[in-house]
Amino acid sequence: MAGTDHIAALHTLAEVVEPVKDYARMDSLKTVWDFRAPLNRLVDVANPESNQARHFRDSVQAYIGSGFTDRAAEGEIRTNLATWRDNDARLRPLLEQSFLLHELAPLSEDLTTLGVAGLSALDYLDRSEASPELFRAQQLALLDRARTPKADLLLMVVAPVQRLIEASAGQTQKP
């Protein structure tokens, strides 16, 4: 798909996505399904379940469950969010180079948005300061956009980032 061996940024994106569920991929077809079509899209090789997203969710739950005192979980969360924040800049040249990857641009932008939103929420939590209502409203609107399928893929880290944003206002939900 990429035409190069330098695919670390593409791999970062692929780790946190899953194909759409419940045959929704068939509903999005624009033409008749051709079983001979090449399997050359990220959705064709994406894992059915994202282990990276599951691990991230568990780290967020541990951090929130500890009353925001689990520094190991916070470190893992911060590392993941920073990687995702910076990934679009690393992936953009690859997306522009390969016509097979163009459809991933909105998904990559959404992952960067999640990284920025999560880091901001984590900063509020780290300072033990409630985030402003306007901040939360803006971030939750961005999360709604990130939650929608793109290129027949779902970003599976939206819900844990949402939990961080909600927790930054003192609104935690039980897992």
Backbone as ProteinMPNN parsed JSONL, in Angstrom:
{"seq_chain_A": "MAGTDHIAALHTLAEVVEPVKDYARMDSLKTVWDFRAPLNRLVDVANPESNQARHFRDSVQAYIGSGFTDRAAEGEIRTNLATWRDNDARLRPLLEQSFLLHELAPLSEDLTTLGVAGLSALDYLDRSEASPELFRAQQLALLDRARTPKADLLLMVVAPVQRLIEASAGQTQKP", "coords_chain_A": {"N_chain_A": [[0.818, -1.198, 0.0], [1.893, 1.265, 0.809], [4.27, 1.496, -0.584], [6.834, 1.637, 0.353], [9.302, 0.852, 2.864], [9.268, 2.26, 5.166], [7.151, 2.537, 7.375], [6.316, 3.15, 9.942], [4.672, 5.162, 11.054], [2.262, 4.617, 9.775], [1.786, 2.116, 10.819], [1.385, 2.806, 13.5], [-1.101, 4.109, 13.319], [-2.627, 1.963, 12.327], [-2.64, 0.26, 14.513], [-4.589, 1.179, 16.27], [-7.074, 1.026, 15.165], [-10.098, -0.579, 14.022], [-11.908, -2.702, 11.791], [-15.141, -1.656, 10.545], [-18.186, -2.704, 12.151], [-20.666, -5.402, 12.212], [-21.344, -5.978, 9.493], [-21.366, -3.503, 8.293], [-19.584, -2.582, 6.468], [-20.321, -3.688, 4.058], [-22.635, -2.263, 3.582], [-21.643, 0.183, 2.884], [-20.697, 0.024, 0.345], [-20.237, 1.207, -2.963], [-20.641, 0.085, -5.359], [-21.409, -3.116, -6.873], [-20.385, -5.89, -4.942], [-17.196, -7.189, -5.507], [-15.609, -10.093, -5.486], [-13.136, -10.59, -6.467], [-11.655, -8.357, -6.233], [-8.73, -6.487, -5.392], [-7.168, -6.834, -2.202], [-6.189, -4.309, -0.848], [-6.372, -2.247, 0.941], [-6.257, -0.473, 4.091], [-8.276, -1.361, 5.769], [-8.542, -3.954, 4.971], [-6.44, -5.303, 6.073], [-6.422, -4.68, 8.714], [-6.516, -5.49, 12.186], [-9.128, -7.436, 13.666], [-9.729, -6.809, 16.281], [-8.424, -4.335, 18.368], [-5.559, -4.567, 20.105], [-3.877, -2.637, 21.155], [-5.612, -0.477, 21.61], [-7.253, -1.625, 23.544], [-5.398, -2.016, 25.629], [-4.741, 0.648, 26.132], [-7.24, 1.604, 27.0], [-7.471, 0.12, 29.374], [-5.341, 1.217, 30.829], [-6.255, 3.849, 31.156], [-8.543, 3.352, 32.695], [-7.314, 2.293, 34.991], [-5.852, 4.51, 35.837], [-7.859, 6.465, 36.332], [-9.355, 5.026, 38.193], [-7.559, 4.909, 40.294], [-7.8, 7.303, 41.455], [-6.41, 9.241, 40.138], [-3.724, 8.957, 40.784], [-1.977, 6.991, 39.982], [0.994, 6.851, 38.731], [2.458, 5.345, 36.881], [0.519, 4.399, 35.089], [-0.388, 6.874, 34.197], [1.915, 7.78, 32.884], [2.105, 5.922, 30.758], [-0.271, 6.528, 29.416], [0.176, 9.216, 28.72], [2.401, 8.938, 27.03], [1.333, 7.421, 24.897], [-0.678, 9.213, 23.979], [0.88, 11.429, 23.194], [2.349, 10.285, 21.127], [0.282, 9.73, 19.315], [-0.641, 12.318, 18.866], [1.47, 13.421, 17.406], [1.58, 11.814, 15.204], [0.199, 12.275, 12.753], [1.674, 14.242, 11.403], [3.972, 12.798, 10.828], [2.914, 10.803, 9.241], [1.703, 12.067, 7.093], [3.387, 12.68, 4.717], [3.586, 10.095, 3.596], [0.912, 9.498, 3.111], [0.342, 11.331, 1.107], [1.967, 10.428, -0.885], [1.069, 7.9, -1.701], [-1.617, 6.711, -3.534], [-3.316, 4.784, -2.59], [-3.467, 5.217, 0.084], [-4.664, 7.637, 0.535], [-7.329, 7.81, 1.488], [-7.077, 7.555, 4.202], [-6.408, 9.912, 5.403], [-8.358, 11.648, 6.808], [-8.844, 10.005, 9.023], [-6.347, 9.823, 10.204], [-5.986, 12.506, 10.924], [-8.007, 12.709, 12.826], [-6.984, 10.996, 14.8], [-4.778, 12.463, 15.649], [-6.133, 14.675, 16.693], [-7.432, 13.431, 18.832], [-5.205, 12.788, 20.381], [-4.249, 15.351, 21.106], [-6.496, 16.37, 22.518], [-6.717, 14.491, 24.59], [-4.248, 14.825, 25.906], [-4.514, 17.459, 26.817], [-6.675, 17.162, 28.613], [-5.468, 15.42, 30.411], [-3.479, 17.079, 31.423], [-5.044, 18.924, 32.875], [-6.03, 17.156, 34.816], [-3.66, 16.393, 36.028], [-2.879, 18.743, 37.232], [-4.816, 18.914, 39.109], [-7.059, 20.428, 38.566], [-10.174, 21.616, 37.578], [-11.462, 21.249, 34.332], [-12.529, 23.792, 32.003], [-15.985, 24.286, 31.133], [-16.489, 25.012, 28.462], [-14.183, 24.073, 27.164], [-14.514, 21.266, 27.513], [-16.929, 20.862, 26.099], [-16.164, 21.562, 23.479], [-14.161, 19.652, 22.997], [-15.578, 17.247, 23.257], [-17.297, 17.478, 21.102], [-15.47, 17.253, 19.018], [-14.728, 14.637, 19.472], [-17.035, 13.292, 18.789], [-16.997, 13.565, 16.027], [-14.683, 12.097, 15.496], [-15.529, 9.603, 16.175], [-17.069, 8.616, 14.121], [-17.155, 6.293, 11.387], [-14.458, 6.013, 9.077], [-13.067, 5.375, 5.958], [-13.983, 2.798, 6.186], [-13.176, 2.089, 8.73], [-12.824, 2.144, 12.302], [-11.857, 4.305, 14.894], [-10.569, 3.152, 17.805], [-9.901, 4.286, 20.211], [-11.392, 6.359, 21.064], [-13.412, 6.306, 23.103], [-11.912, 5.875, 25.589], [-10.425, 8.287, 25.635], [-12.498, 10.086, 25.8], [-13.396, 9.458, 28.367], [-11.251, 10.472, 29.871], [-11.526, 13.214, 29.32], [-14.051, 13.727, 30.409], [-13.473, 13.046, 33.04], [-11.782, 15.095, 33.699], [-13.417, 17.046, 34.539], [-14.406, 16.085, 36.779], [-16.326, 14.224, 36.316], [-16.676, 11.124, 36.399], [-17.247, 7.86, 35.133], [-18.371, 4.612, 35.971], [-16.605, 1.688, 34.882]], "CA_chain_A": [[0.0, 0.0, 0.0], [2.683, 2.473, 0.979], [5.342, 1.566, -1.561], [8.089, 1.873, 1.059], [9.446, 0.078, 4.097], [9.2, 3.205, 6.286], [5.715, 2.604, 7.645], [6.083, 3.207, 11.392], [3.511, 6.017, 11.322], [1.09, 3.871, 9.318], [1.599, 1.06, 11.81], [0.802, 3.45, 14.683], [-2.523, 4.283, 13.025], [-3.259, 0.649, 12.177], [-2.761, -0.378, 15.827], [-5.706, 1.695, 17.066], [-8.315, 0.965, 14.396], [-10.728, -1.863, 13.743], [-12.909, -2.575, 10.725], [-16.506, -1.406, 10.993], [-18.818, -3.923, 12.664], [-22.011, -5.812, 11.8], [-21.503, -5.916, 8.033], [-21.519, -2.119, 7.843], [-18.723, -2.391, 5.305], [-21.119, -4.04, 2.882], [-23.6, -1.182, 3.375], [-20.984, 1.373, 2.347], [-20.256, -0.227, -1.031], [-20.832, 2.07, -3.975], [-20.947, -0.784, -6.487], [-21.607, -4.513, -6.512], [-19.195, -6.493, -4.33], [-16.402, -8.006, -6.415], [-14.745, -10.917, -4.658], [-11.81, -10.629, -7.083], [-11.002, -7.065, -6.021], [-7.527, -6.624, -4.569], [-7.275, -6.47, -0.787], [-5.058, -3.398, -0.722], [-6.74, -1.124, 1.805], [-5.938, -0.736, 5.493], [-9.375, -2.132, 6.347], [-8.353, -5.349, 4.592], [-5.385, -5.91, 6.892], [-6.564, -4.261, 10.12], [-6.938, -6.535, 13.119], [-10.542, -7.305, 14.036], [-9.763, -6.179, 17.599], [-7.195, -3.597, 18.606], [-4.938, -4.801, 21.408], [-3.344, -1.357, 21.624], [-6.736, 0.289, 22.153], [-7.673, -2.288, 24.781], [-4.392, -1.705, 26.64], [-4.913, 2.066, 26.461], [-8.461, 1.693, 27.808], [-7.151, -0.411, 30.699], [-4.497, 2.214, 31.505], [-7.136, 4.961, 31.54], [-9.366, 2.875, 33.814], [-6.452, 2.192, 36.171], [-5.512, 5.874, 36.264], [-9.053, 7.071, 36.914], [-9.698, 4.236, 39.373], [-6.624, 5.195, 41.385], [-7.982, 8.684, 41.902], [-5.424, 10.032, 39.398], [-2.438, 8.884, 41.476], [-1.157, 5.931, 39.386], [1.939, 7.544, 37.838], [2.84, 4.451, 35.787], [-0.572, 4.457, 34.11], [-0.369, 8.213, 33.601], [3.04, 7.824, 31.954], [1.724, 5.174, 29.56], [-1.304, 7.304, 28.729], [0.8, 10.404, 28.143], [3.25, 8.498, 25.92], [0.451, 7.087, 23.767], [-1.332, 10.421, 23.466], [1.885, 12.234, 22.497], [2.637, 9.585, 19.867], [-0.851, 9.938, 18.408], [-0.676, 13.742, 18.51], [2.52, 13.705, 16.427], [1.597, 10.817, 14.138], [-0.274, 12.79, 11.46], [2.795, 14.928, 10.743], [4.875, 11.753, 10.335], [2.217, 9.987, 8.252], [1.243, 12.897, 5.974], [4.116, 12.463, 3.458], [3.229, 8.781, 3.076], [-0.456, 9.603, 2.606], [0.374, 12.097, -0.137], [2.755, 9.682, -1.856], [0.392, 6.693, -2.155], [-3.051, 6.91, -3.763], [-4.051, 3.799, -1.797], [-3.547, 5.67, 1.468], [-5.353, 8.94, 0.62], [-8.564, 7.729, 2.26], [-6.762, 7.511, 5.63], [-6.075, 11.255, 5.9], [-9.253, 12.103, 7.883], [-8.657, 9.134, 10.179], [-5.088, 10.249, 10.808], [-6.247, 13.8, 11.562], [-8.797, 12.443, 14.033], [-6.1, 10.434, 15.827], [-4.02, 13.597, 16.181], [-7.069, 15.439, 17.515], [-7.603, 12.679, 20.083], [-3.983, 12.953, 21.165], [-4.237, 16.713, 21.666], [-7.578, 16.48, 23.505], [-6.372, 13.67, 25.743], [-3.151, 15.46, 26.642], [-5.061, 18.626, 27.521], [-7.436, 16.66, 29.761], [-4.502, 14.866, 31.36], [-2.842, 18.22, 32.083], [-5.983, 19.397, 33.898], [-6.053, 16.166, 35.892], [-2.355, 16.442, 36.696], [-2.865, 19.961, 38.068], [-5.993, 18.842, 39.997], [-7.839, 21.611, 38.207], [-11.325, 21.272, 36.733], [-11.418, 21.852, 33.002], [-13.69, 24.65, 31.732], [-17.106, 23.676, 30.412], [-16.304, 25.264, 27.038], [-13.167, 23.111, 26.716], [-15.115, 19.935, 27.435], [-17.919, 20.854, 25.017], [-15.429, 21.55, 22.214], [-13.47, 18.372, 22.837], [-16.566, 16.189, 23.058], [-17.774, 17.621, 19.722], [-14.433, 16.669, 18.175], [-14.781, 13.187, 19.664], [-18.161, 12.787, 17.993], [-16.513, 13.458, 14.646], [-13.7, 11.013, 15.447], [-16.231, 8.339, 16.407], [-17.703, 8.148, 12.885], [-16.253, 5.478, 10.569], [-13.808, 6.592, 7.905], [-12.36, 4.329, 5.214], [-14.5, 1.548, 6.754], [-12.428, 1.821, 9.961], [-13.221, 2.847, 13.521], [-10.817, 4.585, 15.873], [-11.03, 2.479, 19.013], [-9.427, 4.974, 21.413], [-12.254, 7.513, 21.318], [-14.077, 6.182, 24.407], [-11.017, 6.185, 26.714], [-10.105, 9.72, 25.641], [-13.703, 10.731, 26.323], [-13.383, 9.28, 29.828], [-10.289, 11.435, 30.418], [-12.103, 14.553, 29.224], [-15.108, 13.795, 31.418], [-12.84, 13.008, 34.36], [-11.144, 16.392, 33.962], [-14.433, 17.893, 35.172], [-14.895, 15.364, 37.944], [-17.43, 13.367, 35.882], [-16.193, 9.798, 36.034], [-18.257, 6.814, 35.035], [-17.851, 3.286, 36.302], [-16.382, 0.917, 33.66]], "C_chain_A": [[0.858, 1.258, 0.0], [3.791, 2.607, -0.057], [6.699, 1.835, -0.944], [8.123, 0.99, 2.303], [9.337, 0.958, 5.343], [7.737, 3.47, 6.639], [5.397, 2.674, 9.136], [4.843, 4.037, 11.717], [2.217, 5.337, 10.879], [0.767, 2.748, 10.305], [0.965, 1.619, 13.088], [-0.697, 3.649, 14.495], [-3.236, 2.938, 12.981], [-3.48, -0.038, 13.524], [-4.008, 0.034, 16.589], [-7.025, 1.725, 16.301], [-8.808, -0.472, 14.31], [-11.681, -1.65, 12.575], [-14.292, -2.311, 11.315], [-17.178, -2.738, 11.313], [-20.162, -4.198, 11.981], [-22.274, -5.602, 10.308], [-21.726, -4.493, 7.515], [-20.647, -1.836, 6.62], [-19.48, -2.699, 4.017], [-22.128, -2.932, 2.559], [-22.966, 0.034, 2.723], [-20.48, 1.183, 0.913], [-20.98, 0.684, -2.009], [-21.224, 1.276, -5.22], [-21.189, -2.201, -5.968], [-20.29, -5.072, -5.969], [-18.49, -7.381, -5.354], [-15.398, -8.789, -5.585], [-13.328, -11.033, -5.235], [-11.036, -9.328, -6.862], [-9.775, -7.249, -5.127], [-7.793, -6.17, -3.131], [-6.083, -5.574, -0.457], [-5.394, -2.135, 0.069], [-6.388, -1.48, 3.238], [-7.03, -1.568, 6.147], [-9.212, -3.618, 6.047], [-7.319, -6.06, 5.463], [-5.486, -5.55, 8.377], [-7.026, -5.441, 10.969], [-8.401, -6.346, 13.478], [-10.731, -6.692, 15.419], [-8.406, -5.546, 17.869], [-6.677, -3.851, 20.014], [-4.403, -3.507, 22.005], [-4.459, -0.517, 22.247], [-7.219, -0.309, 23.469], [-6.698, -1.98, 25.912], [-4.502, -0.243, 27.084], [-6.133, 2.267, 27.35], [-8.199, 1.216, 29.235], [-6.284, 0.565, 31.499], [-5.326, 3.395, 31.99], [-8.003, 4.556, 32.728], [-8.543, 2.785, 35.096], [-6.129, 3.576, 36.72], [-6.704, 6.55, 36.941], [-9.438, 6.351, 38.202], [-8.789, 4.496, 40.558], [-6.813, 6.597, 41.957], [-6.919, 9.596, 41.326], [-4.064, 10.048, 40.085], [-1.501, 7.84, 40.883], [-0.239, 6.55, 38.33], [2.394, 6.661, 36.674], [1.778, 4.478, 34.688], [-0.593, 5.819, 33.42], [0.755, 8.331, 32.574], [2.732, 7.098, 30.65], [0.703, 5.957, 28.736], [-0.679, 8.493, 28.009], [1.674, 10.039, 26.935], [2.411, 8.173, 24.697], [-0.16, 8.329, 23.151], [-0.351, 11.306, 22.699], [2.251, 11.602, 21.154], [1.531, 9.837, 18.864], [-0.947, 11.383, 17.961], [0.292, 14.033, 17.368], [2.452, 12.81, 15.191], [1.163, 11.366, 12.783], [0.854, 13.487, 10.705], [3.779, 13.918, 10.154], [4.24, 10.957, 9.195], [1.855, 10.769, 6.99], [2.047, 12.69, 4.687], [3.782, 11.118, 2.804], [1.831, 8.795, 2.464], [-0.491, 10.321, 1.262], [1.082, 11.338, -1.254], [1.98, 8.509, -2.461], [-1.107, 6.934, -2.319], [-3.885, 5.917, -2.965], [-4.263, 4.253, -0.356], [-4.296, 6.987, 1.638], [-6.574, 8.894, 1.532], [-8.325, 7.731, 3.774], [-6.486, 8.891, 6.231], [-7.04, 11.741, 6.986], [-9.11, 11.28, 9.162], [-7.389, 9.532, 10.939], [-5.244, 11.592, 11.526], [-7.039, 13.616, 12.853], [-7.939, 11.86, 15.146], [-5.253, 11.529, 16.457], [-4.89, 14.445, 17.097], [-7.295, 14.748, 18.862], [-6.377, 12.827, 20.974], [-3.922, 14.307, 21.845], [-5.281, 16.849, 22.771], [-7.241, 15.694, 24.767], [-5.252, 14.279, 26.568], [-3.629, 16.687, 27.415], [-5.841, 18.191, 28.757], [-6.505, 16.119, 30.829], [-3.768, 15.978, 32.104], [-3.748, 18.803, 33.165], [-6.004, 18.441, 35.083], [-4.765, 16.202, 36.698], [-2.251, 17.641, 37.634], [-3.994, 19.966, 39.097], [-6.88, 20.062, 39.814], [-8.982, 21.171, 37.29], [-11.218, 21.987, 35.389], [-12.657, 22.716, 32.794], [-14.761, 23.911, 30.92], [-16.949, 23.843, 28.904], [-15.278, 24.292, 26.446], [-13.78, 21.733, 26.521], [-16.114, 19.843, 26.287], [-17.226, 20.779, 23.658], [-14.779, 20.191, 21.965], [-14.454, 17.236, 22.569], [-17.174, 16.264, 21.658], [-16.755, 17.03, 18.749], [-14.435, 15.142, 18.284], [-15.938, 12.573, 18.878], [-17.763, 12.612, 16.535], [-15.541, 12.28, 14.505], [-14.348, 9.638, 15.592], [-16.845, 7.77, 15.122], [-16.695, 7.358, 12.045], [-15.709, 6.273, 9.377], [-12.988, 5.484, 7.262], [-12.735, 2.948, 5.744], [-13.758, 1.125, 8.017], [-12.969, 2.668, 11.105], [-11.994, 3.097, 14.386], [-11.299, 4.065, 17.225], [-10.557, 3.138, 20.301], [-10.272, 6.193, 21.746], [-12.852, 7.446, 22.723], [-13.129, 6.43, 25.577], [-10.619, 7.665, 26.786], [-11.306, 10.506, 26.171], [-13.756, 10.608, 27.848], [-12.41, 10.248, 30.487], [-10.865, 12.843, 30.418], [-13.198, 14.724, 30.276], [-14.527, 13.81, 32.83], [-12.196, 14.345, 34.708], [-12.126, 17.385, 34.573], [-14.963, 17.243, 36.439], [-16.045, 14.447, 37.621], [-16.877, 12.012, 35.47], [-17.355, 8.829, 36.02], [-17.602, 5.5, 35.402], [-17.691, 2.489, 35.009], [-17.452, -0.118, 33.419]], "O_chain_A": [[0.576, 2.207, -0.731], [4.208, 3.721, -0.373], [7.628, 2.225, -1.651], [7.101, 0.454, 2.732], [9.317, 0.442, 6.461], [7.164, 4.489, 6.254], [4.302, 2.289, 9.546], [4.046, 3.646, 12.57], [1.188, 5.471, 11.542], [-0.4, 2.473, 10.582], [0.106, 0.973, 13.688], [-1.478, 3.387, 15.41], [-4.325, 2.79, 13.535], [-4.407, -0.835, 13.664], [-4.447, -0.696, 17.478], [-7.982, 2.369, 16.73], [-8.058, -1.43, 14.496], [-12.204, -0.551, 12.387], [-14.576, -2.698, 12.449], [-16.774, -3.78, 10.797], [-20.712, -3.351, 11.277], [-23.329, -5.097, 9.926], [-22.226, -4.312, 6.405], [-20.953, -0.942, 5.831], [-19.286, -2.029, 3.003], [-22.438, -2.696, 1.392], [-23.654, 0.83, 2.082], [-19.895, 2.101, 0.338], [-22.186, 0.903, -1.896], [-22.031, 1.73, -6.031], [-21.172, -2.441, -4.761], [-19.215, -4.759, -6.481], [-19.121, -8.224, -5.991], [-14.45, -8.22, -5.044], [-12.423, -11.522, -4.559], [-9.879, -9.221, -7.267], [-9.787, -8.073, -4.213], [-8.556, -5.234, -2.894], [-5.099, -6.02, 0.133], [-4.774, -1.088, -0.117], [-6.237, -2.656, 3.568], [-6.733, -2.404, 7.001], [-9.703, -4.454, 6.805], [-7.331, -7.286, 5.57], [-4.722, -6.06, 9.197], [-7.818, -6.274, 10.529], [-8.87, -5.213, 13.585], [-11.782, -6.116, 15.701], [-7.366, -6.157, 17.623], [-7.275, -3.409, 20.996], [-4.468, -3.303, 23.217], [-4.263, 0.087, 23.301], [-7.554, 0.421, 24.401], [-7.122, -1.712, 27.036], [-4.372, 0.062, 28.269], [-6.078, 3.007, 28.333], [-8.655, 1.84, 30.194], [-6.471, 0.719, 32.705], [-5.127, 3.886, 33.101], [-8.176, 5.336, 33.664], [-9.02, 3.158, 36.168], [-6.132, 3.784, 37.933], [-6.558, 7.142, 38.011], [-9.804, 6.99, 39.188], [-9.199, 4.322, 41.705], [-6.069, 7.021, 42.841], [-6.559, 10.604, 41.935], [-3.329, 11.031, 39.987], [-0.327, 7.806, 41.249], [-0.641, 6.747, 37.183], [2.685, 7.173, 35.593], [2.1, 4.568, 33.503], [-0.793, 5.906, 32.208], [0.563, 8.919, 31.51], [3.053, 7.588, 29.568], [0.806, 6.034, 27.511], [-0.967, 8.746, 26.839], [1.68, 10.756, 25.934], [2.734, 8.596, 23.587], [-0.161, 8.481, 21.929], [-0.709, 11.872, 21.667], [2.44, 12.307, 20.162], [1.798, 10.126, 17.698], [-1.293, 11.657, 16.812], [-0.028, 14.804, 16.463], [3.192, 13.027, 14.232], [1.709, 10.96, 11.758], [0.97, 13.333, 9.489], [4.355, 14.161, 9.094], [4.937, 10.493, 8.292], [1.715, 10.174, 5.921], [1.435, 12.535, 3.631], [3.707, 11.029, 1.579], [1.595, 8.178, 1.425], [-1.268, 9.956, 0.38], [0.823, 11.578, -2.433], [2.21, 8.157, -3.618], [-1.788, 7.312, -1.366], [-5.054, 6.185, -2.689], [-5.135, 3.736, 0.342], [-4.54, 7.414, 2.767], [-6.826, 9.844, 2.273], [-9.27, 7.892, 4.547], [-6.346, 9.016, 7.447], [-6.57, 12.215, 8.02], [-9.243, 11.815, 10.263], [-7.377, 9.569, 12.17], [-4.696, 11.787, 12.611], [-6.775, 14.285, 13.852], [-8.139, 12.189, 16.315], [-5.034, 11.525, 17.668], [-4.44, 14.885, 18.155], [-7.343, 15.403, 19.903], [-6.504, 12.974, 22.19], [-3.583, 14.402, 23.025], [-4.987, 17.384, 23.84], [-7.454, 16.174, 25.88], [-5.301, 14.252, 27.797], [-3.194, 16.922, 28.543], [-5.689, 18.78, 29.827], [-6.729, 16.334, 32.021], [-3.468, 15.834, 33.29], [-3.278, 19.139, 34.251], [-5.996, 18.88, 36.233], [-4.788, 16.056, 37.92], [-1.621, 17.569, 38.689], [-4.119, 20.913, 39.872], [-7.379, 20.644, 40.776], [-8.761, 20.432, 36.331], [-10.921, 23.179, 35.327], [-13.719, 22.417, 33.34], [-14.455, 23.024, 30.124], [-17.244, 22.919, 28.146], [-15.482, 23.754, 25.358], [-13.586, 21.105, 25.48], [-16.14, 18.84, 25.574], [-17.65, 20.022, 22.784], [-14.842, 19.652, 20.86], [-14.186, 16.363, 21.744], [-17.529, 15.235, 21.083], [-17.129, 16.384, 17.77], [-14.174, 14.444, 17.305], [-15.824, 11.46, 18.363], [-18.143, 11.635, 15.889], [-15.577, 11.555, 13.511], [-13.776, 8.629, 15.177], [-17.112, 6.57, 15.045], [-15.517, 7.712, 11.995], [-16.407, 7.083, 8.767], [-12.293, 4.739, 7.954], [-11.908, 2.036, 5.753], [-13.713, -0.061, 8.343], [-13.5, 3.76, 10.898], [-11.181, 2.195, 14.588], [-12.335, 4.503, 17.725], [-10.79, 2.599, 21.383], [-9.907, 6.979, 22.62], [-12.802, 8.432, 23.458], [-13.51, 7.147, 26.502], [-10.493, 8.223, 27.876], [-11.139, 11.479, 26.906], [-14.124, 11.56, 28.536], [-12.707, 10.791, 31.551], [-10.715, 13.582, 31.391], [-13.259, 15.75, 30.953], [-15.035, 14.507, 33.709], [-12.079, 14.69, 35.884], [-11.724, 18.439, 35.067], [-15.858, 17.777, 37.095], [-16.692, 13.929, 38.532], [-16.635, 11.787, 34.285], [-18.311, 8.956, 36.785], [-16.41, 5.303, 35.167], [-18.538, 2.588, 34.122], [-17.395, -0.843, 32.426]]}, "name": "protein", "num_of_chains": 1, "seq": "MAGTDHIAALHTLAEVVEPVKDYARMDSLKTVWDFRAPLNRLVDVANPESNQARHFRDSVQAYIGSGFTDRAAEGEIRTNLATWRDNDARLRPLLEQSFLLHELAPLSEDLTTLGVAGLSALDYLDRSEASPELFRAQQLALLDRARTPKADLLLMVVAPVQRLIEASAGQTQKP"}
